[in-house]
Amino acid sequence: MPVDQYIGGIEHAIMHLLYSRFIYKVLRDEGLINTDEPFSRLLTQGMVLKDGAIMSKSKGNVVTPAEMVEKYGADTVRLFIIFASPPEQTLEWSDSGVEGAHRFLRRLWNFAYLNQKVIQKINASKQLDLDLDSTVKQQELRAQIHSILKQASSDMERKQLNTIVSACMKLLNLLYEIALDQSNGKLIYEGSSILLRLLAPITPHIAHQLWHDLKFTGNIIDAAWPEALDIALAEKTTVEMVVQINGKLRANINVPITADDDTIRKIALKNENVRRFVEDKPIRKVIVVKNKLVNLVV
């Protein structure tokens, strides 16, 4: 005591909260406990509405959870209820909203199995360090993953569960983009691990199954909540530019984002591929398009 978090509907405010506080303060006055309140934090959840009216048995407008679970699965119903509104506000029941939640989980399932071999290969190799050999583009994508994670962790602390679902949807969209290039295997692995752990408290069954099938270590129920990297460390400090010689792509170079045209030209001319194509030919012109390309006319 006191209880860390009390969650209850507004209709319980008298029977639950008033009586529990009354008894607690009597116990305090008798010297049996040494704190003033029985609960450290209170979250009063919103009511569920159907066609604008509060659901109730007397009105006959109750949606039976068992039927929805039978049709869509428990995870879909949980996801919809949590995503439909902030927990302290009223929730308008929507059959189309349930369908949308189900589509998201099907999309998650498809992504996991489309990338199953890639994730298992990275997992088996234990080569998970992205910092040593990642390209500038990969660093940017990783920064986006951890920016989403950082916001989701903040939302979890504030009990804004609906925006955690939003974060998961953003992350899955990003992972589909990342997976277009299978050389991003480490990013796919890391992003999938983060996504499943974010979803585990909300959709525990599918998260458990995919965690197992993708061969992540242990059980997801024992996995730690993911920690976001310091985004400042992942901020873009260099940019990848293409080098063309007489209009043909010959190399890619990484240059400091603050580099001037002369510095960019020097970096391009030092590139091994560029030197091979230029050889001893005189360079007639160097055209630099900031942060995009260098074109050499020889």
Backbone torsions as a table, in degrees:
resi	resn	phi	psi	omega
1	MET	NA	147.4	-3.9
2	PRO	-75.0	161.2	177.6
3	VAL	-66.2	136.1	-176.7
4	ASP	-64.2	-46.3	-173.4
5	GLN	-141.5	123.4	173.8
6	TYR	-106.3	129.8	176.4
7	ILE	-122.8	124.9	179.9
8	GLY	-161.6	155.1	179.9
9	GLY	-76.7	161.6	-177.3
10	ILE	-63.6	-27.6	-178.9
11	GLU	-72.0	-9.2	178.5
12	HIS	-98.5	2.8	-170.4
13	ALA	-59.5	-37.6	-179.3
14	ILE	-81.9	-57.5	-173.2
15	MET	-62.2	-38.3	-177.2
16	HIS	-91.1	-60.7	-170.4
17	LEU	-70.6	-46.7	-176.5
18	LEU	-63.3	-47.4	-176.6
19	TYR	-69.4	-40.7	-179.3
20	SER	-65.0	-39.1	178.6
21	ARG	-69.3	-39.4	179.4
22	PHE	-60.0	-51.1	-178.8
23	ILE	-63.3	-40.1	-178.3
24	TYR	-61.3	-41.4	-177.6
25	LYS	-73.0	-29.7	172.5
26	VAL	-63.3	-45.2	178.4
27	LEU	-62.4	-38.0	177.1
28	ARG	-63.6	-46.7	-178.8
29	ASP	-63.7	-28.2	177.7
30	GLU	-82.5	-0.9	177.8
31	GLY	78.6	15.2	-178.2
32	LEU	-86.3	-20.7	175.7
33	ILE	-137.9	161.1	-173.5
34	ASN	-122.2	21.8	173.8
35	THR	-124.5	163.0	-171.5
36	ASP	-90.8	-30.7	-173.5
37	GLU	-124.7	145.9	-179.1
38	PRO	-76.5	-19.5	-176.2
39	PHE	-130.9	132.4	179.0
40	SER	-75.1	-38.2	-178.6
41	ARG	-136.4	145.9	-179.5
42	LEU	-124.4	130.6	171.8
43	LEU	-122.1	114.0	178.3
44	THR	-93.8	108.1	-175.2
45	GLN	-74.0	153.1	179.8
46	GLY	-76.9	168.8	178.2
47	MET	-88.2	158.0	176.4
48	VAL	-99.5	127.4	-179.1
49	LEU	-108.0	150.4	172.4
50	LYS	-132.3	117.0	-176.4
51	ASP	55.6	38.1	175.6
52	GLY	85.5	-5.5	-179.0
53	ALA	-113.0	147.0	178.3
54	ILE	-63.2	132.1	177.5
55	MET	-63.5	133.7	174.9
56	SER	-158.8	151.7	179.4
57	LYS	-64.1	-36.6	-177.3
58	SER	-65.1	-31.8	179.2
59	LYS	-85.0	-13.5	178.9
60	GLY	69.6	23.2	-178.0
61	ASN	-112.0	29.2	-177.0
62	VAL	-86.8	133.7	171.4
63	VAL	-87.5	122.9	-177.1
64	THR	-76.5	116.5	-179.3
65	PRO	-57.3	-37.5	-177.0
66	ALA	-59.1	-38.6	179.5
67	GLU	-66.6	-41.4	179.3
68	MET	-67.1	-39.5	178.6
69	VAL	-65.6	-39.7	179.1
70	GLU	-62.3	-38.6	-176.0
71	LYS	-81.3	-42.3	-171.0
72	TYR	-114.3	-20.0	-172.2
73	GLY	97.1	151.7	-175.7
74	ALA	-63.6	-36.2	-176.8
75	ASP	-63.2	-40.2	179.0
76	THR	-61.3	-45.0	-179.2
77	VAL	-64.6	-43.0	177.9
78	ARG	-60.8	-46.7	-177.5
79	LEU	-60.8	-44.9	-179.1
80	PHE	-62.1	-48.8	-176.7
81	ILE	-60.3	-40.8	-177.9
82	ILE	-73.7	-34.5	-176.0
83	PHE	-81.0	-25.9	-169.8
84	ALA	-65.0	-28.8	180.0
85	SER	-165.2	162.0	171.2
86	PRO	-58.5	148.0	-171.9
87	PRO	-61.2	-26.0	-176.9
88	GLU	-88.7	-3.1	-178.7
89	GLN	-105.6	164.0	178.2
90	THR	-67.8	152.4	-177.6
91	LEU	-121.1	123.3	177.0
92	GLU	-91.2	117.7	-178.7
93	TRP	-66.2	137.4	-177.4
94	SER	-143.9	118.9	177.3
95	ASP	-63.6	-36.4	178.6
96	SER	-67.7	-32.3	176.3
97	GLY	-65.5	-36.7	176.5
98	VAL	-65.2	-42.0	176.9
99	GLU	-59.3	-41.5	179.3
100	GLY	-63.4	-41.0	177.4
101	ALA	-63.1	-38.9	179.8
102	HIS	-66.3	-39.3	178.3
103	ARG	-62.0	-40.9	179.4
104	PHE	-61.4	-43.7	-179.0
105	LEU	-68.4	-35.3	174.7
106	ARG	-63.7	-38.8	179.7
107	ARG	-66.3	-40.0	175.9
108	LEU	-60.9	-46.4	-179.5
109	TRP	-60.1	-45.5	-179.9
110	ASN	-62.2	-42.5	179.5
111	PHE	-60.2	-45.0	-177.1
112	ALA	-59.5	-43.4	-176.2
113	TYR	-81.0	-25.3	172.8
114	LEU	-67.4	-30.1	-175.8
115	ASN	-112.0	14.5	-176.2
116	GLN	-57.5	-46.4	-177.1
117	LYS	-66.0	-39.7	179.4
118	VAL	-62.2	-47.0	-178.2
119	ILE	-64.8	-43.8	-179.1
120	GLN	-66.2	-35.3	179.0
121	LYS	-64.7	-46.6	178.3
122	ILE	-63.4	-42.5	-179.8
123	ASN	-60.3	-43.3	-177.8
124	ALA	-69.8	-33.3	-177.4
125	SER	-75.9	-21.4	-177.7
126	LYS	62.9	13.9	179.3
127	GLN	-95.3	81.6	-171.0
128	LEU	-104.3	-3.2	-175.2
129	ASP	-77.8	113.9	-179.2
130	LEU	-89.0	-14.0	-170.9
131	ASP	-74.6	-28.4	-170.5
132	LEU	-81.5	-34.3	-172.2
133	ASP	-127.9	16.1	-176.6
134	SER	-83.7	149.2	175.8
135	THR	-81.1	171.1	177.9
136	VAL	-60.1	-42.6	179.8
137	LYS	-61.5	-41.8	178.8
138	GLN	-64.9	-37.1	177.2
139	GLN	-64.0	-39.6	178.6
140	GLU	-65.5	-43.2	179.6
141	LEU	-64.3	-39.5	178.7
142	ARG	-65.8	-38.1	176.9
143	ALA	-61.3	-38.1	178.2
144	GLN	-65.3	-42.0	178.1
145	ILE	-57.3	-48.1	-174.7
146	HIS	-76.8	-22.9	173.0
147	SER	-67.8	-42.5	176.2
148	ILE	-63.0	-43.0	179.7
149	LEU	-62.7	-41.6	-179.2
150	LYS	-60.4	-43.0	179.5
151	GLN	-67.2	-40.2	179.6
152	ALA	-63.8	-39.0	178.9
153	SER	-65.6	-39.5	176.4
154	SER	-63.8	-40.6	179.2
155	ASP	-65.2	-37.6	178.5
156	MET	-63.4	-41.5	177.8
157	GLU	-60.7	-35.6	-178.0
158	ARG	-90.8	4.2	-179.1
159	LYS	61.6	27.2	176.3
160	GLN	-90.0	73.5	-170.7
161	LEU	-67.0	-31.3	-178.3
162	ASN	-64.3	-34.9	-179.5
163	THR	-78.6	-18.0	171.2
164	ILE	-66.4	-40.4	176.5
165	VAL	-62.0	-41.6	176.8
166	SER	-58.4	-42.5	179.2
167	ALA	-61.9	-40.5	179.5
168	CYS	-64.0	-38.1	178.4
169	MET	-66.3	-41.9	176.6
170	LYS	-62.0	-42.2	-177.1
171	LEU	-66.3	-40.4	178.9
172	LEU	-65.3	-40.4	176.3
173	ASN	-59.6	-43.0	179.6
174	LEU	-64.8	-40.4	-179.5
175	LEU	-65.1	-36.5	175.4
176	TYR	-61.7	-40.1	177.5
177	GLU	-65.0	-44.6	-179.3
178	ILE	-62.2	-39.0	-174.3
179	ALA	-72.7	-7.9	175.3
180	LEU	-62.5	-25.9	177.1
181	ASP	-114.1	108.8	-175.0
182	GLN	-70.4	-9.2	173.9
183	SER	-72.1	-8.6	177.5
184	ASN	-88.8	29.9	-174.6
185	GLY	-54.1	-41.5	-178.8
186	LYS	-66.3	-36.6	177.3
187	LEU	-68.3	-39.5	178.0
188	ILE	-62.0	-42.8	179.2
189	TYR	-61.9	-52.3	-176.3
190	GLU	-64.7	-45.3	-178.4
191	GLY	-64.1	-37.8	179.2
192	SER	-67.4	-40.6	178.1
193	SER	-61.5	-43.3	179.1
194	ILE	-65.6	-46.5	-176.9
195	LEU	-59.9	-45.3	-178.0
196	LEU	-65.9	-36.1	179.2
197	ARG	-71.5	-32.0	175.2
198	LEU	-67.5	-37.1	-176.9
199	LEU	-81.5	-20.7	-171.8
200	ALA	-53.8	-42.0	178.4
201	PRO	-70.2	-19.7	-174.3
202	ILE	-98.1	-45.6	179.0
203	THR	-125.8	75.4	-169.9
204	PRO	-66.7	-30.2	-173.0
205	HIS	-73.4	-49.8	179.9
206	ILE	-68.5	-34.9	178.2
207	ALA	-63.8	-42.8	178.8
208	HIS	-62.3	-46.0	-175.6
209	GLN	-65.7	-45.4	-178.4
210	LEU	-69.5	-37.0	176.3
211	TRP	-58.1	-41.9	179.5
212	HIS	-68.9	-46.5	-175.4
213	ASP	-68.8	-29.8	178.9
214	LEU	-85.7	-0.2	173.5
215	LYS	68.6	30.8	171.2
216	PHE	-70.1	156.6	-173.1
217	THR	-68.5	134.1	173.4
218	GLY	67.9	-156.2	177.2
219	ASN	-106.1	145.8	-175.9
220	ILE	-65.1	-26.7	179.7
221	ILE	-64.4	-23.0	178.8
222	ASP	-97.1	-5.7	-176.5
223	ALA	-75.3	142.4	179.5
224	ALA	-71.6	150.6	171.7
225	TRP	-61.1	133.9	-176.5
226	PRO	-65.5	147.4	178.6
227	GLU	-107.5	130.9	-179.4
228	ALA	-75.8	140.8	172.9
229	LEU	-67.0	159.4	171.3
230	ASP	-67.6	109.3	-174.5
231	ILE	-60.0	-28.1	179.0
232	ALA	-59.8	-32.7	179.5
233	LEU	-72.6	-24.3	-176.8
234	ALA	-98.1	2.8	-179.2
235	GLU	-64.3	152.1	-175.6
236	LYS	-71.4	116.9	176.9
237	THR	-113.4	-17.2	177.2
238	THR	-129.9	164.8	179.2
239	VAL	-134.7	144.6	178.2
240	GLU	-91.8	128.2	179.4
241	MET	-123.2	150.3	176.8
242	VAL	-94.1	149.5	177.0
243	VAL	-117.0	122.2	176.5
244	GLN	-109.1	145.0	174.2
245	ILE	-122.3	117.8	-174.2
246	ASN	51.9	40.4	174.8
247	GLY	84.6	-2.5	-179.7
248	LYS	-106.5	135.5	-179.9
249	LEU	-66.4	126.0	-178.1
250	ARG	-125.7	-18.1	-177.3
251	ALA	-166.2	162.5	170.1
252	ASN	-121.0	136.4	-179.8
253	ILE	-129.4	150.5	173.1
254	ASN	-104.5	127.1	-179.0
255	VAL	-130.0	151.9	175.3
256	PRO	-58.3	139.8	-175.6
257	ILE	-64.8	-20.5	180.0
258	THR	-95.3	3.0	-174.7
259	ALA	-65.6	141.7	175.5
260	ASP	-84.6	174.7	-175.2
261	ASP	-60.9	-39.0	-178.3
262	ASP	-64.8	-41.9	178.7
263	THR	-65.0	-41.6	179.2
264	ILE	-62.0	-41.9	179.5
265	ARG	-61.2	-43.4	-179.3
266	LYS	-64.4	-41.5	179.4
267	ILE	-64.4	-39.4	179.8
268	ALA	-64.3	-42.9	-176.7
269	LEU	-71.4	-19.6	177.5
270	LYS	-82.6	-15.0	-178.2
271	ASN	-63.5	135.2	-175.1
272	GLU	-61.6	-42.2	-179.9
273	ASN	-65.3	-40.2	179.3
274	VAL	-63.9	-45.3	-179.8
275	ARG	-60.4	-36.4	-178.4
276	ARG	-66.2	-38.7	-178.1
277	PHE	-81.9	-28.8	179.4
278	VAL	-78.3	-41.6	-176.4
279	GLU	50.9	-125.7	-178.5
280	ASP	-103.2	15.2	-178.2
281	LYS	-71.6	140.4	177.7
282	PRO	-68.6	136.7	178.2
283	ILE	-89.5	115.6	-176.3
284	ARG	-83.6	-33.8	-176.0
285	LYS	-156.2	145.8	173.3
286	VAL	-124.8	119.7	-180.0
287	ILE	-111.1	121.9	179.8
288	VAL	-111.8	121.7	171.7
289	VAL	-104.6	110.1	-170.8
290	LYS	-48.3	127.2	175.5
291	ASN	65.0	11.5	-179.4
292	LYS	-127.6	-62.2	-174.3
293	LEU	-152.3	160.8	170.9
294	VAL	-122.9	127.3	179.8
295	ASN	-117.7	119.3	178.0
296	LEU	-101.7	132.4	174.8
297	VAL	-108.0	116.0	-177.6
298	VAL	-119.6	NA	NA
